[in-house]
Amino acid sequence: MALNFGQSGDALVGIDENGTIVLWNSAAAALLGRRFDPELARVAAGIELRGGLTALEAAARRTAHVLTLDGVGTPPSSELLALWQRQRELSEVVTARATEGAPGQPHRRALNVIAERI
């Protein structure tokens, strides 16, 4: 049985026994006997958003970790260099951390910053 988190218009938001946020239409909601709770709907949306961002950050970190492109064998494009410059302008601290463990690897550095900012 799923837990009710709320509804909006013709849809009901909930979470199933596996912890997955689910969305039912109004007919399914009526069969389940669910009622609207806007605060719980906001909580459910926040859980889903945080979960998605966490997964996106983890994917960016994994990708950066397996990149083996160095700046000599695979020179950075002008777009990557421009991205790195914008990243440095946004945060010297974050870009300094992104450079650790990635000397001469501009592709990995840029992706490390992206993961950090997520």
Chimera marker file (.cmm) of the C-alpha trace (Angstrom):
<marker_set name="trace">
<marker id="1" x="0.000" y="0.000" z="0.000" r="1" g="1" b="0" radius="0.5"/>
<marker id="2" x="1.281" y="3.456" z="-0.858" r="1" g="1" b="0" radius="0.5"/>
<marker id="3" x="1.362" y="6.533" z="1.365" r="1" g="1" b="0" radius="0.5"/>
<marker id="4" x="-0.571" y="9.624" z="0.306" r="1" g="1" b="0" radius="0.5"/>
<marker id="5" x="1.336" y="12.888" z="0.009" r="1" g="1" b="0" radius="0.5"/>
<marker id="6" x="-1.259" y="15.076" z="-1.658" r="1" g="1" b="0" radius="0.5"/>
<marker id="7" x="-2.842" y="15.946" z="-4.940" r="1" g="1" b="0" radius="0.5"/>
<marker id="8" x="-2.985" y="18.700" z="-7.478" r="1" g="1" b="0" radius="0.5"/>
<marker id="9" x="-5.848" y="19.091" z="-9.914" r="1" g="1" b="0" radius="0.5"/>
<marker id="10" x="-6.518" y="15.710" z="-11.491" r="1" g="1" b="0" radius="0.5"/>
<marker id="11" x="-3.478" y="13.951" z="-10.015" r="1" g="1" b="0" radius="0.5"/>
<marker id="12" x="-2.534" y="12.414" z="-6.679" r="1" g="1" b="0" radius="0.5"/>
<marker id="13" x="1.078" y="12.352" z="-5.450" r="1" g="1" b="0" radius="0.5"/>
<marker id="14" x="2.244" y="9.515" z="-3.236" r="1" g="1" b="0" radius="0.5"/>
<marker id="15" x="5.094" y="7.157" z="-2.469" r="1" g="1" b="0" radius="0.5"/>
<marker id="16" x="5.039" y="3.407" z="-3.005" r="1" g="1" b="0" radius="0.5"/>
<marker id="17" x="6.452" y="0.649" z="-0.803" r="1" g="1" b="0" radius="0.5"/>
<marker id="18" x="9.820" y="0.943" z="-2.586" r="1" g="1" b="0" radius="0.5"/>
<marker id="19" x="10.139" y="4.638" z="-1.778" r="1" g="1" b="0" radius="0.5"/>
<marker id="20" x="9.379" y="5.791" z="-5.315" r="1" g="1" b="0" radius="0.5"/>
<marker id="21" x="7.320" y="8.943" z="-5.744" r="1" g="1" b="0" radius="0.5"/>
<marker id="22" x="4.239" y="8.045" z="-7.794" r="1" g="1" b="0" radius="0.5"/>
<marker id="23" x="1.462" y="9.976" z="-9.470" r="1" g="1" b="0" radius="0.5"/>
<marker id="24" x="-2.101" y="8.653" z="-9.862" r="1" g="1" b="0" radius="0.5"/>
<marker id="25" x="-4.970" y="10.089" z="-11.864" r="1" g="1" b="0" radius="0.5"/>
<marker id="26" x="-8.182" y="11.097" z="-10.089" r="1" g="1" b="0" radius="0.5"/>
<marker id="27" x="-9.956" y="7.795" z="-10.826" r="1" g="1" b="0" radius="0.5"/>
<marker id="28" x="-7.155" y="5.786" z="-9.211" r="1" g="1" b="0" radius="0.5"/>
<marker id="29" x="-7.050" y="8.247" z="-6.311" r="1" g="1" b="0" radius="0.5"/>
<marker id="30" x="-10.799" y="7.800" z="-5.696" r="1" g="1" b="0" radius="0.5"/>
<marker id="31" x="-10.369" y="4.020" z="-5.666" r="1" g="1" b="0" radius="0.5"/>
<marker id="32" x="-7.579" y="4.388" z="-3.109" r="1" g="1" b="0" radius="0.5"/>
<marker id="33" x="-9.669" y="6.753" z="-0.955" r="1" g="1" b="0" radius="0.5"/>
<marker id="34" x="-6.921" y="9.376" z="-0.768" r="1" g="1" b="0" radius="0.5"/>
<marker id="35" x="-7.308" y="12.970" z="0.416" r="1" g="1" b="0" radius="0.5"/>
<marker id="36" x="-5.386" y="16.139" z="-0.406" r="1" g="1" b="0" radius="0.5"/>
<marker id="37" x="-2.584" y="17.379" z="1.910" r="1" g="1" b="0" radius="0.5"/>
<marker id="38" x="-0.649" y="20.265" z="0.316" r="1" g="1" b="0" radius="0.5"/>
<marker id="39" x="2.197" y="20.240" z="2.867" r="1" g="1" b="0" radius="0.5"/>
<marker id="40" x="2.858" y="16.556" z="2.321" r="1" g="1" b="0" radius="0.5"/>
<marker id="41" x="2.733" y="17.140" z="-1.444" r="1" g="1" b="0" radius="0.5"/>
<marker id="42" x="5.491" y="19.750" z="-1.056" r="1" g="1" b="0" radius="0.5"/>
<marker id="43" x="7.542" y="17.319" z="1.054" r="1" g="1" b="0" radius="0.5"/>
<marker id="44" x="7.144" y="14.593" z="-1.583" r="1" g="1" b="0" radius="0.5"/>
<marker id="45" x="8.225" y="16.951" z="-4.349" r="1" g="1" b="0" radius="0.5"/>
<marker id="46" x="11.269" y="17.982" z="-2.291" r="1" g="1" b="0" radius="0.5"/>
<marker id="47" x="12.248" y="14.359" z="-1.700" r="1" g="1" b="0" radius="0.5"/>
<marker id="48" x="12.029" y="13.630" z="-5.416" r="1" g="1" b="0" radius="0.5"/>
<marker id="49" x="14.001" y="16.747" z="-6.338" r="1" g="1" b="0" radius="0.5"/>
<marker id="50" x="16.780" y="16.009" z="-3.825" r="1" g="1" b="0" radius="0.5"/>
<marker id="51" x="16.938" y="12.413" z="-5.019" r="1" g="1" b="0" radius="0.5"/>
<marker id="52" x="17.235" y="13.511" z="-8.623" r="1" g="1" b="0" radius="0.5"/>
<marker id="53" x="19.928" y="16.077" z="-7.854" r="1" g="1" b="0" radius="0.5"/>
<marker id="54" x="21.867" y="13.554" z="-5.784" r="1" g="1" b="0" radius="0.5"/>
<marker id="55" x="21.748" y="11.059" z="-8.648" r="1" g="1" b="0" radius="0.5"/>
<marker id="56" x="22.805" y="13.738" z="-11.157" r="1" g="1" b="0" radius="0.5"/>
<marker id="57" x="25.731" y="14.812" z="-8.962" r="1" g="1" b="0" radius="0.5"/>
<marker id="58" x="26.837" y="11.195" z="-8.495" r="1" g="1" b="0" radius="0.5"/>
<marker id="59" x="26.707" y="10.601" z="-12.260" r="1" g="1" b="0" radius="0.5"/>
<marker id="60" x="28.796" y="13.727" z="-12.918" r="1" g="1" b="0" radius="0.5"/>
<marker id="61" x="31.365" y="12.646" z="-10.299" r="1" g="1" b="0" radius="0.5"/>
<marker id="62" x="31.544" y="9.098" z="-11.711" r="1" g="1" b="0" radius="0.5"/>
<marker id="63" x="32.007" y="10.439" z="-15.228" r="1" g="1" b="0" radius="0.5"/>
<marker id="64" x="34.726" y="12.859" z="-14.110" r="1" g="1" b="0" radius="0.5"/>
<marker id="65" x="36.456" y="10.042" z="-12.245" r="1" g="1" b="0" radius="0.5"/>
<marker id="66" x="36.704" y="7.795" z="-15.323" r="1" g="1" b="0" radius="0.5"/>
<marker id="67" x="37.737" y="10.519" z="-17.784" r="1" g="1" b="0" radius="0.5"/>
<marker id="68" x="41.275" y="9.907" z="-18.980" r="1" g="1" b="0" radius="0.5"/>
<marker id="69" x="41.588" y="12.814" z="-21.394" r="1" g="1" b="0" radius="0.5"/>
<marker id="70" x="44.652" y="14.917" z="-20.840" r="1" g="1" b="0" radius="0.5"/>
<marker id="71" x="45.087" y="18.398" z="-22.229" r="1" g="1" b="0" radius="0.5"/>
<marker id="72" x="47.927" y="17.320" z="-24.540" r="1" g="1" b="0" radius="0.5"/>
<marker id="73" x="46.496" y="14.226" z="-26.215" r="1" g="1" b="0" radius="0.5"/>
<marker id="74" x="42.998" y="15.685" z="-26.293" r="1" g="1" b="0" radius="0.5"/>
<marker id="75" x="43.304" y="19.456" z="-26.252" r="1" g="1" b="0" radius="0.5"/>
<marker id="76" x="40.322" y="21.310" z="-24.786" r="1" g="1" b="0" radius="0.5"/>
<marker id="77" x="37.995" y="23.010" z="-27.236" r="1" g="1" b="0" radius="0.5"/>
<marker id="78" x="37.524" y="26.756" z="-27.158" r="1" g="1" b="0" radius="0.5"/>
<marker id="79" x="34.091" y="26.087" z="-25.613" r="1" g="1" b="0" radius="0.5"/>
<marker id="80" x="35.637" y="24.076" z="-22.769" r="1" g="1" b="0" radius="0.5"/>
<marker id="81" x="38.234" y="26.769" z="-22.151" r="1" g="1" b="0" radius="0.5"/>
<marker id="82" x="35.474" y="29.404" z="-22.055" r="1" g="1" b="0" radius="0.5"/>
<marker id="83" x="33.462" y="27.236" z="-19.635" r="1" g="1" b="0" radius="0.5"/>
<marker id="84" x="36.505" y="26.865" z="-17.368" r="1" g="1" b="0" radius="0.5"/>
<marker id="85" x="37.027" y="30.637" z="-17.393" r="1" g="1" b="0" radius="0.5"/>
<marker id="86" x="33.376" y="31.216" z="-16.392" r="1" g="1" b="0" radius="0.5"/>
<marker id="87" x="33.678" y="28.565" z="-13.680" r="1" g="1" b="0" radius="0.5"/>
<marker id="88" x="36.786" y="30.286" z="-12.289" r="1" g="1" b="0" radius="0.5"/>
<marker id="89" x="34.974" y="33.624" z="-12.277" r="1" g="1" b="0" radius="0.5"/>
<marker id="90" x="32.096" y="32.074" z="-10.321" r="1" g="1" b="0" radius="0.5"/>
<marker id="91" x="34.268" y="30.483" z="-7.630" r="1" g="1" b="0" radius="0.5"/>
<marker id="92" x="38.025" y="30.297" z="-7.253" r="1" g="1" b="0" radius="0.5"/>
<marker id="93" x="37.559" y="27.981" z="-4.259" r="1" g="1" b="0" radius="0.5"/>
<marker id="94" x="35.494" y="25.427" z="-6.179" r="1" g="1" b="0" radius="0.5"/>
<marker id="95" x="37.803" y="25.500" z="-9.200" r="1" g="1" b="0" radius="0.5"/>
<marker id="96" x="40.855" y="25.091" z="-6.963" r="1" g="1" b="0" radius="0.5"/>
<marker id="97" x="39.270" y="21.964" z="-5.436" r="1" g="1" b="0" radius="0.5"/>
<marker id="98" x="38.335" y="20.702" z="-8.909" r="1" g="1" b="0" radius="0.5"/>
<marker id="99" x="41.967" y="20.989" z="-10.015" r="1" g="1" b="0" radius="0.5"/>
<marker id="100" x="43.231" y="18.783" z="-7.174" r="1" g="1" b="0" radius="0.5"/>
<marker id="101" x="43.894" y="15.316" z="-8.534" r="1" g="1" b="0" radius="0.5"/>
<marker id="102" x="43.324" y="16.478" z="-12.118" r="1" g="1" b="0" radius="0.5"/>
<marker id="103" x="46.555" y="18.194" z="-13.208" r="1" g="1" b="0" radius="0.5"/>
<marker id="104" x="46.640" y="18.702" z="-16.956" r="1" g="1" b="0" radius="0.5"/>
<marker id="105" x="43.111" y="17.321" z="-17.305" r="1" g="1" b="0" radius="0.5"/>
<marker id="106" x="40.842" y="20.218" z="-18.287" r="1" g="1" b="0" radius="0.5"/>
<marker id="107" x="37.877" y="17.987" z="-19.150" r="1" g="1" b="0" radius="0.5"/>
<marker id="108" x="37.892" y="16.357" z="-15.711" r="1" g="1" b="0" radius="0.5"/>
<marker id="109" x="38.363" y="19.718" z="-13.947" r="1" g="1" b="0" radius="0.5"/>
<marker id="110" x="35.336" y="21.254" z="-15.685" r="1" g="1" b="0" radius="0.5"/>
<marker id="111" x="33.164" y="18.239" z="-14.900" r="1" g="1" b="0" radius="0.5"/>
<marker id="112" x="34.352" y="18.257" z="-11.270" r="1" g="1" b="0" radius="0.5"/>
<marker id="113" x="33.115" y="21.851" z="-10.989" r="1" g="1" b="0" radius="0.5"/>
<marker id="114" x="29.780" y="20.912" z="-12.539" r="1" g="1" b="0" radius="0.5"/>
<marker id="115" x="29.369" y="18.084" z="-10.005" r="1" g="1" b="0" radius="0.5"/>
<marker id="116" x="30.321" y="20.394" z="-7.140" r="1" g="1" b="0" radius="0.5"/>
<marker id="117" x="27.806" y="23.028" z="-8.195" r="1" g="1" b="0" radius="0.5"/>
<marker id="118" x="24.973" y="20.503" z="-8.482" r="1" g="1" b="0" radius="0.5"/>
<link id1="1" id2="2" r="1" g="1" b="0" radius="0.2"/>
<link id1="2" id2="3" r="1" g="1" b="0" radius="0.2"/>
<link id1="3" id2="4" r="1" g="1" b="0" radius="0.2"/>
<link id1="4" id2="5" r="1" g="1" b="0" radius="0.2"/>
<link id1="5" id2="6" r="1" g="1" b="0" radius="0.2"/>
<link id1="6" id2="7" r="1" g="1" b="0" radius="0.2"/>
<link id1="7" id2="8" r="1" g="1" b="0" radius="0.2"/>
<link id1="8" id2="9" r="1" g="1" b="0" radius="0.2"/>
<link id1="9" id2="10" r="1" g="1" b="0" radius="0.2"/>
<link id1="10" id2="11" r="1" g="1" b="0" radius="0.2"/>
<link id1="11" id2="12" r="1" g="1" b="0" radius="0.2"/>
<link id1="12" id2="13" r="1" g="1" b="0" radius="0.2"/>
<link id1="13" id2="14" r="1" g="1" b="0" radius="0.2"/>
<link id1="14" id2="15" r="1" g="1" b="0" radius="0.2"/>
<link id1="15" id2="16" r="1" g="1" b="0" radius="0.2"/>
<link id1="16" id2="17" r="1" g="1" b="0" radius="0.2"/>
<link id1="17" id2="18" r="1" g="1" b="0" radius="0.2"/>
<link id1="18" id2="19" r="1" g="1" b="0" radius="0.2"/>
<link id1="19" id2="20" r="1" g="1" b="0" radius="0.2"/>
<link id1="20" id2="21" r="1" g="1" b="0" radius="0.2"/>
<link id1="21" id2="22" r="1" g="1" b="0" radius="0.2"/>
<link id1="22" id2="23" r="1" g="1" b="0" radius="0.2"/>
<link id1="23" id2="24" r="1" g="1" b="0" radius="0.2"/>
<link id1="24" id2="25" r="1" g="1" b="0" radius="0.2"/>
<link id1="25" id2="26" r="1" g="1" b="0" radius="0.2"/>
<link id1="26" id2="27" r="1" g="1" b="0" radius="0.2"/>
<link id1="27" id2="28" r="1" g="1" b="0" radius="0.2"/>
<link id1="28" id2="29" r="1" g="1" b="0" radius="0.2"/>
<link id1="29" id2="30" r="1" g="1" b="0" radius="0.2"/>
<link id1="30" id2="31" r="1" g="1" b="0" radius="0.2"/>
<link id1="31" id2="32" r="1" g="1" b="0" radius="0.2"/>
<link id1="32" id2="33" r="1" g="1" b="0" radius="0.2"/>
<link id1="33" id2="34" r="1" g="1" b="0" radius="0.2"/>
<link id1="34" id2="35" r="1" g="1" b="0" radius="0.2"/>
<link id1="35" id2="36" r="1" g="1" b="0" radius="0.2"/>
<link id1="36" id2="37" r="1" g="1" b="0" radius="0.2"/>
<link id1="37" id2="38" r="1" g="1" b="0" radius="0.2"/>
<link id1="38" id2="39" r="1" g="1" b="0" radius="0.2"/>
<link id1="39" id2="40" r="1" g="1" b="0" radius="0.2"/>
<link id1="40" id2="41" r="1" g="1" b="0" radius="0.2"/>
<link id1="41" id2="42" r="1" g="1" b="0" radius="0.2"/>
<link id1="42" id2="43" r="1" g="1" b="0" radius="0.2"/>
<link id1="43" id2="44" r="1" g="1" b="0" radius="0.2"/>
<link id1="44" id2="45" r="1" g="1" b="0" radius="0.2"/>
<link id1="45" id2="46" r="1" g="1" b="0" radius="0.2"/>
<link id1="46" id2="47" r="1" g="1" b="0" radius="0.2"/>
<link id1="47" id2="48" r="1" g="1" b="0" radius="0.2"/>
<link id1="48" id2="49" r="1" g="1" b="0" radius="0.2"/>
<link id1="49" id2="50" r="1" g="1" b="0" radius="0.2"/>
<link id1="50" id2="51" r="1" g="1" b="0" radius="0.2"/>
<link id1="51" id2="52" r="1" g="1" b="0" radius="0.2"/>
<link id1="52" id2="53" r="1" g="1" b="0" radius="0.2"/>
<link id1="53" id2="54" r="1" g="1" b="0" radius="0.2"/>
<link id1="54" id2="55" r="1" g="1" b="0" radius="0.2"/>
<link id1="55" id2="56" r="1" g="1" b="0" radius="0.2"/>
<link id1="56" id2="57" r="1" g="1" b="0" radius="0.2"/>
<link id1="57" id2="58" r="1" g="1" b="0" radius="0.2"/>
<link id1="58" id2="59" r="1" g="1" b="0" radius="0.2"/>
<link id1="59" id2="60" r="1" g="1" b="0" radius="0.2"/>
<link id1="60" id2="61" r="1" g="1" b="0" radius="0.2"/>
<link id1="61" id2="62" r="1" g="1" b="0" radius="0.2"/>
<link id1="62" id2="63" r="1" g="1" b="0" radius="0.2"/>
<link id1="63" id2="64" r="1" g="1" b="0" radius="0.2"/>
<link id1="64" id2="65" r="1" g="1" b="0" radius="0.2"/>
<link id1="65" id2="66" r="1" g="1" b="0" radius="0.2"/>
<link id1="66" id2="67" r="1" g="1" b="0" radius="0.2"/>
<link id1="67" id2="68" r="1" g="1" b="0" radius="0.2"/>
<link id1="68" id2="69" r="1" g="1" b="0" radius="0.2"/>
<link id1="69" id2="70" r="1" g="1" b="0" radius="0.2"/>
<link id1="70" id2="71" r="1" g="1" b="0" radius="0.2"/>
<link id1="71" id2="72" r="1" g="1" b="0" radius="0.2"/>
<link id1="72" id2="73" r="1" g="1" b="0" radius="0.2"/>
<link id1="73" id2="74" r="1" g="1" b="0" radius="0.2"/>
<link id1="74" id2="75" r="1" g="1" b="0" radius="0.2"/>
<link id1="75" id2="76" r="1" g="1" b="0" radius="0.2"/>
<link id1="76" id2="77" r="1" g="1" b="0" radius="0.2"/>
<link id1="77" id2="78" r="1" g="1" b="0" radius="0.2"/>
<link id1="78" id2="79" r="1" g="1" b="0" radius="0.2"/>
<link id1="79" id2="80" r="1" g="1" b="0" radius="0.2"/>
<link id1="80" id2="81" r="1" g="1" b="0" radius="0.2"/>
<link id1="81" id2="82" r="1" g="1" b="0" radius="0.2"/>
<link id1="82" id2="83" r="1" g="1" b="0" radius="0.2"/>
<link id1="83" id2="84" r="1" g="1" b="0" radius="0.2"/>
<link id1="84" id2="85" r="1" g="1" b="0" radius="0.2"/>
<link id1="85" id2="86" r="1" g="1" b="0" radius="0.2"/>
<link id1="86" id2="87" r="1" g="1" b="0" radius="0.2"/>
<link id1="87" id2="88" r="1" g="1" b="0" radius="0.2"/>
<link id1="88" id2="89" r="1" g="1" b="0" radius="0.2"/>
<link id1="89" id2="90" r="1" g="1" b="0" radius="0.2"/>
<link id1="90" id2="91" r="1" g="1" b="0" radius="0.2"/>
<link id1="91" id2="92" r="1" g="1" b="0" radius="0.2"/>
<link id1="92" id2="93" r="1" g="1" b="0" radius="0.2"/>
<link id1="93" id2="94" r="1" g="1" b="0" radius="0.2"/>
<link id1="94" id2="95" r="1" g="1" b="0" radius="0.2"/>
<link id1="95" id2="96" r="1" g="1" b="0" radius="0.2"/>
<link id1="96" id2="97" r="1" g="1" b="0" radius="0.2"/>
<link id1="97" id2="98" r="1" g="1" b="0" radius="0.2"/>
<link id1="98" id2="99" r="1" g="1" b="0" radius="0.2"/>
<link id1="99" id2="100" r="1" g="1" b="0" radius="0.2"/>
<link id1="100" id2="101" r="1" g="1" b="0" radius="0.2"/>
<link id1="101" id2="102" r="1" g="1" b="0" radius="0.2"/>
<link id1="102" id2="103" r="1" g="1" b="0" radius="0.2"/>
<link id1="103" id2="104" r="1" g="1" b="0" radius="0.2"/>
<link id1="104" id2="105" r="1" g="1" b="0" radius="0.2"/>
<link id1="105" id2="106" r="1" g="1" b="0" radius="0.2"/>
<link id1="106" id2="107" r="1" g="1" b="0" radius="0.2"/>
<link id1="107" id2="108" r="1" g="1" b="0" radius="0.2"/>
<link id1="108" id2="109" r="1" g="1" b="0" radius="0.2"/>
<link id1="109" id2="110" r="1" g="1" b="0" radius="0.2"/>
<link id1="110" id2="111" r="1" g="1" b="0" radius="0.2"/>
<link id1="111" id2="112" r="1" g="1" b="0" radius="0.2"/>
<link id1="112" id2="113" r="1" g="1" b="0" radius="0.2"/>
<link id1="113" id2="114" r="1" g="1" b="0" radius="0.2"/>
<link id1="114" id2="115" r="1" g="1" b="0" radius="0.2"/>
<link id1="115" id2="116" r="1" g="1" b="0" radius="0.2"/>
<link id1="116" id2="117" r="1" g="1" b="0" radius="0.2"/>
<link id1="117" id2="118" r="1" g="1" b="0" radius="0.2"/>
</marker_set>
